[in-house]
Amino acid sequence: MDMEYRRLGRSGLQVSALSFGSWVSFGNQLDVERGEACMVAAYDAGVNFFDNAEAYAAGKSETIMGEILQRQGWARDSFIVSSKVYWGGSKPTQRGLSRKHIYDACHAAMNRLQVDYLDLYFCHRPDPNTPIEETVWAMNDLIRQGKVLYWGTSEWSAQQIMEAHMIARQYNLLPPTMEQPQYHMFHRERVEVEYARVYREVGLGTTIWSPLASGVLTGKYNDEVPDDSRVNLPGYEWLKEMVFSEEGQARIQKVRELTPIADELGVSMAQLAIAWCLKNPNVSTVITGASRVSQVEENMKAMAIVEQLDDDVMAQIEAVLDNKPEPGAFQL
Ligand SMILES: NC(=O)c1ccc[n+]([C@@H]2O[C@H](COP(=O)([O-])OP(=O)(O)OC[C@H]3O[C@@H](n4cnc5c(N)ncnc54)[C@H](OP(=O)(O)O)[C@@H]3O)[C@@H](O)[C@H]2O)c1
């Protein structure tokens, strides 16, 4: 089945429903050659959005992606590339969402990615030490200067996103178009409940992350830890601890219970988990991650199985997950 393209929120930007990100993999597991093979497999499957951040591998991830974009020579108007600002270094002026760091980080990301504008630029987290007003102005200025096309947030609360919109409205500035939240079968509250009013009021788009809960939802950790998996990487001990915590083990048990549903459909557990995210109409794009081409190829096929997830299958999944978030009385 062909790739589906969705509007990024209320904007006119058509983003592929499956996209590809470089967190953990680029610079830690993948060099230019191997990263290139993954990006080409994704692009050939119809992916038009590649996600990155200044923090990924301390900038190396963007440098690798920039080299790949150069080597491939894809038409600049055929792909969307992002960066995120927040963790740029250890000095006080190298982090957060001040006008200064946003300005410096944007230029550094464009240099590393070897592009003369960023399609999407995200505030990687809310910054309690910078007034939202300063951040909205800084993002608006970058857009007016032609360095950024759309700006957004990542892991901001509904209230913070709405505050940015109110400031933008007050001063006639460009508001955030999209948010990048964590969303997968085990992490649902924010995307399904907290943002409900934000979708309605301002047409928020979402570029959701970790659809496989860092691989847990593939079933790869059901019985053992494969040597070449993310949790074994130096610096990712925290992830291993999470996977093997009590909560992590409860999740793995759920994956075991979900596997027969995937088997019945003739798909892999990874494909079922990604397709489940795609079913949510408020998801503009599911950012996938991979450490090898075979994973990209497997994950891209999730697009084709979305239609197999009818009400009956979704109810079976819901019964196993047993974690449907309740709508709040007041959701902002
Ligand atoms: N905004 C944020 O704060 C934020 C945070 C995290 C991620 N993100 C974005 O979201 C993207 C995706 O996140 P993610 O990488 O955590 O996604 P994920 O889908 O939860 O995990 C991807 C990892 O799972 C394993 N995997 C993927 N497909 C597999 C398959 N078919 N079979 C077996 N293993 C498979 C691979 O790791 P191994 O092979 O190494 O095990 C792969 O790197 C990131 O690249 C980044 O762009 C954003």
The ligand as an ORCA input file, in Angstrom:
! r2SCAN-3c Opt
* xyz 0 1
  N      10.656     14.878     21.158
  C      11.188     13.997     21.963
  O      11.417     14.259     23.148
  C      11.569     12.648     21.414
  C      11.966     11.612     22.284
  C      12.289     10.377     21.728
  C      12.203     10.186     20.351
  N      11.829     11.218     19.532
  C      11.752     11.067     18.054
  O      10.996      9.922     17.725
  C      11.797      9.032     16.939
  C      11.386      7.605     17.199
  O      11.575      7.303     18.585
  P      12.189      5.912     18.984
  O      13.433      5.661     18.216
  O      12.214      5.841     20.457
  O      11.039      4.937     18.379
  P      10.617      3.456     18.763
  O       9.860      2.979     17.581
  O       9.910      3.423     20.064
  O      11.990      2.655     18.927
  C      12.820      2.463     17.825
  C      13.861      1.406     18.161
  O      13.227      0.139     18.373
  C      13.981     -0.884     17.699
  N      13.161     -1.345     16.561
  C      12.490     -0.571     15.657
  N      11.821     -1.328     14.772
  C      12.055     -2.598     15.123
  C      11.614     -3.827     14.594
  N      10.794     -3.874     13.554
  N      12.036     -4.973     15.205
  C      12.868     -4.941     16.270
  N      13.322     -3.791     16.817
  C      12.907     -2.619     16.255
  C      15.278     -0.227     17.227
  O      16.237     -0.233     18.291
  P      17.335     -1.416     18.497
  O      17.459     -2.177     17.219
  O      18.573     -0.694     18.882
  O      16.814     -2.236     19.625
  C      14.824      1.205     17.014
  O      15.873      2.127     17.020
  C      13.237      9.394     17.339
  O      14.191      9.021     16.382
  C      13.136     10.898     17.449
  O      13.176     11.472     16.165
  C      11.502     12.441     20.045
*
